[in-house]
Amino acid sequence: MRRTAVLLASIAVALVWATAAAAQQTDPPGCNGTIFLSSSAGDTPGTQPKYTRGDTIYVNGTGFDANQAFTGYTVEDVNSGGAQILSGGAWSADASGSFTFSFSTSSGFTDDHEYKVTVYFTKEVGSEECQKSKNFFLQGEEEPGGTTGGTPPTSGTGGVSGTTTGTGGVSGATTGGTTGGVAGAQAGGTLPFTGIPLWVPLLAGLGLLSCGYVLLRGKARSSA
């Protein structure tokens, strides 16, 4: 009987440990998430149309940790050795780990150049600096006669289009709902892959521990 009690106790401890490990792996905090670019806030991931100077580009984030705080973003000209064209300040993702903001390409951009958008944030555990980037190409407008031409970049850092912030700031950062993307992974109350509620194996483990305790008590009383 003692061997049975020890076996039940071992199984119970293993179940409790596995449940705790699964709960931590459901949505571990870290450098999670991805960004995609679109021509409107309603576009879906993978949509990346060609842009022309003067367009408004939306930066959509999805799959980040819930309420992840971002320290800023930059837009760099790849063809000019990474020269910074735009930058913006801090904002936070919503409860689903998503966000959206936009900027205009009307000032400081050059036709037929490639640009890189990067968002910056700090990992919750370990304070690791993280960043996510996405490139886009700014094609020149076709002029009469079938040729394309561009306007030399103007001085300054350009402006960010939106309704809530001024020049160089993040605009339109959402704080509720998923905008233009799928909802990010959230810490849930189910085991990964199986979808079984976490309380089921936890309750089973506690039950096995109780059975083991009762068996040991019964063994002790019969021996007395």
C-alpha positions, 0 to 999 in steps of 0.5 A, spaced: 500 500 500 505 504 501 508 503 494 501 505 491 501 511 495 508 513 493 506 512 486 500 516 486 503 522 489 509 522 484 504 522 478 500 528 482 506 532 483 508 530 475 501 533 473 502 539 477 508 541 474 506 539 467 500 544 468 505 550 471 510 549 465 504 549 460 501 555 463 508 559 462 509 557 455 502 559 453 504 566 452 511 567 455 513 574 455 519 576 450 520 579 443 514 577 441 510 580 435 510 582 428 509 588 424 506 589 417 505 595 412 498 597 409 495 603 405 489 603 410 488 601 417 483 595 414 488 591 410 490 584 413 497 581 414 501 580 408 498 586 404 504 591 402 502 595 396 507 599 392 507 606 395 508 613 391 510 619 395 505 623 399 501 616 401 499 615 408 503 608 410 499 604 416 504 600 421 500 595 424 503 590 429 500 584 432 502 578 436 505 582 441 505 581 449 498 584 452 499 592 453 506 591 450 510 598 451 514 601 445 519 606 446 519 609 439 519 607 431 524 610 426 523 610 418 530 609 415 532 610 407 536 604 405 539 607 399 542 612 403 546 608 408 540 608 413 539 615 414 533 616 418 527 620 415 522 619 421 522 618 428 516 617 433 515 617 441 512 612 445 506 608 445 503 601 447 499 595 444 492 594 446 490 588 450 490 583 444 497 585 443 496 589 437 497 596 435 496 601 428 499 608 427 501 611 420 505 616 417 506 620 411 511 620 405 509 627 403 516 630 406 523 628 406 522 621 402 525 620 395 522 616 389 525 609 387 528 608 394 527 603 399 525 604 406 525 600 413 520 601 418 523 599 425 519 599 432 523 598 438 521 595 445 524 592 451 522 585 453 518 584 459 523 579 462 530 580 462 530 587 459 532 585 453 532 590 447 527 588 441 525 591 435 521 589 429 522 591 422 519 591 415 521 594 408 517 598 403 519 601 396 517 608 394 516 608 387 516 614 382 510 617 379 510 616 372 511 623 368 508 624 361 512 621 356 513 614 360 519 617 365 519 617 372 522 623 376 523 624 383 524 630 388 530 631 392 529 630 399 527 636 403 531 638 410 528 636 417 525 629 419 518 629 416 511 629 419 507 624 422 500 623 419 494 623 424 489 626 429 492 625 436 500 627 435 504 633 432 510 632 427 514 626 429 510 623 433 506 616 433 499 617 431 493 613 431 496 608 436 490 604 438 488 602 445 482 597 444 480 591 439 485 588 433 486 593 428 488 591 421 491 584 423 489 578 427 489 578 434 496 576 438 497 570 442 494 571 449 495 568 456 489 563 456 486 558 461 487 552 456 493 547 455 497 549 448 495 544 442 490 540 446 485 546 449 484 542 455 482 547 461 488 548 466 484 546 472 483 539 469 490 536 470 491 541 476 484 538 479 487 531 477 493 532 481 490 534 487 486 528 487 491 523 486 495 527 492 489 526 497 488 519 495 495 518 497 495 521 503 488 517 505 492 511 503 498 512 508 494 514 513 490 508 513 496 504 512 499 507 519 492 506 523 493 498 521 500 498 523 498 501 530 
